[in-house]
C-alpha cells in the first residue's frame, strides 16, 4: 500500500464517516448505567429517536448490529412454522431470508434479478391467493445496500390492505434510516429494523426496532426462542430509563449527538441533500458512459449508487487501484454481483465538496484501470451540484 497524506475517503455505503462532534461525544467518560445520569440520557433518547423512524410508538435500542435487529423483529412477532413472504431484491434480502429459515420459519421467497425493488402487484397477488391467511408476515428491505435499489413501502402497504390480509409488515431500513424519507406510522409498518453505522453517522454497535401496536400485542404469543432479543423486559426497564443488561453507554452518547445534528439540519433537508447527491452521482455515471445497476428511476437510492461494469472489466480491480492511488474505499460487489459492480456510498456526514472529490477519484481510478470513460462525467455531476 502507498503511504498517503490527508484523510481517508470512506465512501462505502456504511459504516460511514463519523462527525467529529459525535466522536467527541463518544469519548466522554463512561457513567454508571444504573445511576440517575444514565436514566436521564436513556429517557431523552427514547423520545428523540422516534422522529427519525417517523413514529410516536416505542423504539427498542439494542447493543447490536443490524443483523441482531433483524432477528429481534422476527423472534418477537412469529412462531416456529409460520410462513413469511420475502423478496430477492439483493444480497441482504437473501441473508434475512436465510436467517428466517434457520429460526424455523417457512419462507415464500419471490425471486428477483437484483436490479429492481419489490413489486407491489406481486405482493397483492400472493396475499390474495392466501385465502387461509397462512402468511404471517411480509419482509421487505427498504433500501437494498448491495444494489442501490429502494422499494416503495407505501405501495406495498396498500397492496396488503387491498388484499385485506392480516400479515405483519417488517421493513429493513438499515441503509435508508436518516438518509431517505421513511414513515413507520404513516406507512403502516409493524416492525422497522435499523442500525447505527449508516445514516445515523455512528460507529457500528446499535440496532433498532420501531414497533407498532399490532406487533407489540403479538409479542406475548410469539413462540420463537428469545432471551436477549425479547422486547418486553427492555421496554419495561426503559420506562425508568434503564436496560435489563449493560447498554452501549458511549454509543448512546454518540447517538444523542447524532440526533442533535439531524435536528439542526432538519430531516427534510437531510433527505433533500441525500437525494441531490445521489442525482449528481448518477449524472457522473451516465456521463462516463457507464450503467447504474438500478433500472427503475422510481427506485433509485439516495444512499448509494451501484455502478455496473462490462464483463471485460473487474470492478474489484478498479476499487483496488482507487484505494491504492487515492486512499478511497468504495463498496464491493456482493454475492452474484461480485466483480461486476462497485458501490459509491453518498450517505451520512457528506457535503458537496466531499462528493466532488469522491467522483474525481472514481473517474481517475476508472481511467487508470483501463475502463473507457468520458471525462465529462465529472462535469455532469458538478453541474447538478452547482444547480442548487
C-alpha positions in Angstrom: 0.0 0.0 0.0 1.1 3.5 -0.8 1.7 5.9 2.1 -0.9 8.7 2.0 -1.3 12.2 3.5 -4.6 13.8 4.2 -7.7 11.9 5.3 -9.0 8.6 4.0 -12.2 8.8 1.9 -14.6 6.2 3.3 -17.2 6.1 0.5 -18.7 2.7 1.2 -22.4 2.5 1.9 -21.7 2.0 5.6 -20.1 2.2 8.0 -20.0 5.9 7.1 -17.8 8.8 8.3 -18.4 9.7 11.9 -18.6 13.5 12.5 -16.1 15.0 14.9 -18.9 16.1 17.2 -20.1 12.5 17.5 -16.6 11.2 18.1 -16.1 13.7 20.9 -19.4 12.7 22.5 -18.5 9.0 22.4 -15.1 9.9 24.1 -16.8 11.1 27.3 -16.2 9.1 30.5 -18.4 6.1 30.9 -21.0 6.5 33.6 -22.9 4.2 35.9 -25.7 2.6 33.8 -27.8 2.2 36.9 -27.4 5.8 38.0 -29.6 8.9 37.6 -27.3 10.5 34.9 -27.8 7.5 32.6 -31.5 7.4 33.3 -31.7 11.0 32.1 -29.8 10.1 28.9 -31.9 7.0 28.2 -35.2 8.7 28.7 -34.2 11.6 26.4 -33.1 9.2 23.7 -36.3 7.2 24.0 -38.2 10.2 22.7 -35.7 11.9 20.5 -35.1 8.8 18.3 -38.7 8.5 17.3 -38.9 11.2 14.6 -36.1 9.5 12.6 -38.4 6.5 12.3 -41.5 8.6 11.7 -43.2 7.0 14.7 -44.8 8.0 18.0 -44.5 4.5 19.3 -41.7 2.6 21.1 -38.2 2.1 19.6 -36.0 -0.5 21.2 -32.3 0.2 21.1 -30.0 -2.9 21.2 -26.3 -3.1 21.7 -26.1 -5.0 18.3 -25.5 -4.8 14.6 -28.4 -4.6 12.2 -28.3 -8.4 11.9 -29.3 -8.6 15.6 -32.2 -6.2 15.0 -33.3 -8.4 12.1 -33.5 -11.4 14.5 -35.3 -9.3 17.1 -38.0 -8.3 14.6 -38.7 -12.0 13.8 -38.5 -13.6 17.2 -40.7 -11.1 18.9 -43.6 -11.5 16.4 -43.5 -15.0 14.9 -43.7 -18.7 15.9 -42.0 -21.8 14.6 -43.5 -22.9 11.3 -45.0 -19.5 10.5 -44.9 -18.6 6.8 -43.4 -15.3 5.7 -43.3 -13.7 2.3 -39.9 -12.3 1.3 -38.4 -10.9 -1.9 -35.0 -11.4 -3.6 -34.0 -7.8 -4.1 -30.3 -8.3 -3.3 -27.7 -9.8 -1.0 -29.1 -8.6 2.3 -32.7 -9.6 1.5 -31.3 -13.1 0.8 -29.4 -13.1 4.1 -32.6 -12.1 6.0 -34.4 -14.9 4.3 -31.6 -17.3 5.4 -31.9 -16.1 9.0 -35.7 -16.7 8.9 -35.3 -20.2 7.7 -32.6 -21.0 10.3 -35.0 -19.8 13.0 -37.7 -22.3 11.9 -39.8 -20.1 9.7 -41.2 -21.1 6.3 -40.1 -18.5 3.7 -42.0 -18.0 0.4 -39.1 -16.3 -1.4 -40.0 -14.4 -4.6 -37.0 -14.5 -7.0 -35.6 -11.3 -8.4 -32.8 -10.0 -10.7 -31.2 -7.7 -8.0 -31.9 -4.7 -10.2 -35.5 -4.0 -9.1 -37.3 -3.5 -5.9 -40.4 -5.3 -4.5 -43.3 -5.3 -7.0 -46.4 -4.4 -5.0 -48.6 -6.2 -7.6 -46.8 -9.4 -6.7 -47.5 -8.7 -3.0 -51.2 -8.2 -3.8 -51.3 -11.4 -5.9 -49.6 -13.6 -3.3 -51.7 -12.3 -0.4 -54.9 -12.5 -2.4 -54.1 -16.2 -3.1 -53.5 -16.9 0.6 -57.2 -17.4 1.4 -56.5 -19.0 4.7 -54.2 -16.2 5.9 -51.3 -18.6 6.4 -48.7 -15.9 5.7 -47.9 -14.3 9.0 -45.6 -11.5 7.8 -44.2 -9.7 4.7 -40.4 -9.0 4.9 -39.1 -6.1 2.8 -35.7 -4.4 2.6 -36.5 -0.8 2.0 -33.1 0.2 0.6 -31.0 -2.8 -0.6 -27.4 -1.9 0.3 -25.9 -4.3 -2.2 -27.8 -2.9 -5.2 -28.8 0.7 -4.6 -32.5 -0.1 -5.2 -35.2 1.4 -2.9 -38.5 -0.5 -2.7 -41.7 1.6 -2.4 -43.1 0.8 1.0 -46.4 2.8 0.8 -47.3 0.8 -2.3 -46.6 -2.5 -0.5 -48.7 -1.4 2.4 -51.5 -0.5 0.0 -51.2 -4.0 -1.6 -51.5 -5.7 1.8 -54.6 -3.6 2.7 -56.1 -4.2 -0.7 -55.9 -7.9 -0.1 -57.5 -7.4 3.3 -54.7 -9.5 4.7 -53.6 -9.5 8.4 -49.9 -10.2 7.7 -47.4 -8.0 9.5 -45.1 -5.7 7.5 -41.5 -6.0 8.6 -39.1 -3.5 7.0 -35.3 -3.3 7.0 -34.2 0.4 6.9 -30.6 -0.3 7.7 -29.2 1.8 4.8 -32.1 4.2 4.5 -32.7 5.4 8.0 -31.7 9.0 8.4 -31.0 9.3 4.7 -34.2 8.6 2.8 -37.8 9.7 3.7 -39.3 7.0 5.9 -42.6 6.9 7.9 -43.2 4.0 10.1 -46.6 5.1 11.4 -48.0 6.7 8.2 -46.9 3.7 6.1 -48.4 1.2 8.4 -45.2 -0.7 9.2 -45.3 -3.1 12.1 -41.5 -3.5 12.8 -38.8 -1.3 11.4 -35.3 -2.5 11.6 -32.4 0.0 11.8 -28.8 0.3 12.8 -26.3 3.0 13.8 -23.4 3.0 11.3 -25.0 4.5 8.2 -27.4 7.5 8.0 -27.1 7.9 11.8 -23.4 8.6 11.4 -22.2 6.4 14.3 -19.8 3.5 14.5 -21.4 0.1 14.3 -22.9 -1.3 17.5 -26.5 -0.1 17.9 -29.6 -1.9 16.4 -33.1 -0.6 16.5 -36.7 -1.9 16.3 -39.6 0.5 15.9 -42.7 -1.3 16.9 -46.4 -0.9 16.0 -49.2 -1.5 18.5 -50.2 -4.6 16.4 -46.7 -6.1 16.6 -46.4 -5.3 20.3 -49.7 -7.1 21.0 -48.5 -10.2 19.2 -45.2 -10.4 21.2 -46.6 -12.3 24.2 -47.8 -15.2 22.0 -44.7 -15.3 19.6 -43.1 -18.7 20.3 -39.7 -18.4 18.6 -37.0 -18.8 21.2 -35.7 -15.5 22.6 -34.0 -14.1 25.6 -31.6 -11.3 24.8 -33.8 -10.0 22.0 -37.1 -10.0 24.0 -38.8 -6.6 23.7 -40.8 -6.9 27.0 -38.0 -6.6 29.6 -36.3 -3.9 27.6 -39.4 -1.8 27.2 -40.3 -2.3 30.9 -36.8 -1.1 32.0 -36.8 1.7 29.5 -39.9 3.2 31.3 -37.5 4.2 34.1 -34.5 5.0 31.9 -32.7 1.7 32.2 -31.9 -1.6 30.5 -32.1 -5.2 31.7 -28.4 -5.6 30.8 -25.3 -3.4 30.3 -26.1 -0.9 27.4 -23.6 0.6 25.0 -23.3 3.7 27.1 -20.8 5.6 25.0 -22.5 4.8 21.7 -25.7 6.2 23.3 -23.8 9.5 24.0 -22.9 9.5 20.3 -26.5 8.8 19.3 -27.7 11.8 21.3 -25.2 14.0 19.4 -26.0 12.5 16.0 -29.7 13.1 16.6 -28.9 16.7 17.5 -27.1 17.1 14.2 -30.1 15.7 12.3 -32.4 18.0 14.2 -30.3 21.1 13.5 -30.3 20.4 9.7 -33.9 19.2 9.7 -34.9 15.8 8.4 -36.5 17.2 5.3 -33.3 19.0 4.5 -31.3 15.8 5.2 -33.4 13.8 2.8 -33.1 16.5 0.1 -29.3 16.7 0.5 -29.1 12.9 0.0 -31.4 13.0 -3.0 -29.3 15.7 -4.6 -26.0 13.9 -4.0 -27.5 10.8 -5.5 -28.6 12.6 -8.6 -25.2 14.1 -9.0 -23.6 10.7 -8.7 -25.9 9.1 -11.3 -25.2 12.1 -13.6 -21.5 11.2 -13.4 -22.1 7.5 -14.0 -24.2 8.2 -17.1 -21.7 10.9 -18.2 -18.9 8.4 -18.0 -20.9 6.1 -20.3 -21.5 3.5 -17.6 -24.6 1.9 -16.3 -26.5 2.4 -13.0 -27.4 -1.1 -11.7 -30.9 0.0 -10.6 -33.1 0.0 -13.7 -36.2 1.8 -12.4 -35.9 5.6 -11.9 -38.6 5.4 -9.2 -36.4 3.1 -7.2 -33.1 4.9 -7.3 -31.4 5.0 -3.9 -30.4 8.3 -2.3 -27.9 6.4 -0.1 -25.7 4.7 -2.6 -25.2 4.1 -6.3 -24.1 0.7 -7.6 -22.2 1.0 -10.9 -22.3 -1.9 -13.3 -19.2 -2.5 -15.5 -19.0 -4.6 -18.6 -18.0 -8.2 -18.4 -14.5 -7.3 -19.7 -13.7 -5.3 -16.6 -13.1 -6.3 -13.0 -14.8 -3.9 -10.6 -12.6 -5.1 -7.7 -9.5 -4.2 -9.7 -11.0 -0.7 -10.1 -11.6 -0.5 -6.4 -8.0 -1.7 -5.6 -6.5 1.0 -7.8 -8.6 3.7 -6.3 -7.7 2.6 -2.7 -4.0 2.4 -3.5 -3.7 5.6 -5.5 -6.2 7.9 -3.9 -6.8 6.4 -0.4 -10.5 6.0 -1.0 -12.7 3.0 -0.2 -15.6 2.0 -2.4 -18.1 -0.8 -1.8 -17.5 -4.1 -3.3 -20.0 -6.2 -5.3 -21.7 -8.7 -3.0 -22.9 -12.2 -3.8 -23.7 -12.7 -7.5 -22.6 -9.1 -8.2 -19.0 -9.8 -7.1 -16.6 -8.3 -9.6 -19.4 -6.8 -11.6 -20.2 -3.7 -9.7 -18.7 -1.2 -7.3 -20.8 0.9 -5.0 -20.4 4.6 -4.2 -21.7 5.5 -0.8 -23.1 9.0 -0.5 -24.9 8.9 2.8 -24.3 10.3 6.3 -21.9 13.1 7.0 -21.3 14.3 3.4 -21.2 17.7 1.6 -20.8 18.8 -2.0 -17.1 19.1 -1.9 -16.7 15.6 -0.4 -18.9 14.2 -3.1 -17.0 16.1 -5.8 -13.7 14.7 -4.5 -15.2 11.2 -4.4 -16.3 11.3 -8.0 -13.0 12.8 -9.1 -11.2 9.8 -7.5 -13.6 7.4 -9.1 -13.1 8.9 -12.6 -9.3 8.8 -12.3 -9.4 5.2 -11.0 -11.6 4.1 -13.9 -9.2 5.6 -16.4 -6.2 4.0 -14.7 -7.9 0.7 -14.7 -8.4 0.9 -18.5 -12.1 1.5 -18.4 -13.1 3.7 -21.4 -15.0 6.6 -19.8 -15.9 10.1 -21.0 -14.0 12.6 -18.7 -17.1 14.9 -18.9 -18.8 12.6 -16.4 -17.4 14.6 -13.6 -18.5 17.8 -15.1 -22.1 16.4 -15.4 -22.0 15.8 -11.6 -20.7 19.3 -10.9 -23.5 20.8 -13.0 -26.0 19.1 -10.7 -24.2 20.3 -7.6 -24.0 23.9 -8.9 -27.7 24.0 -9.8 -28.8 24.3 -6.1 
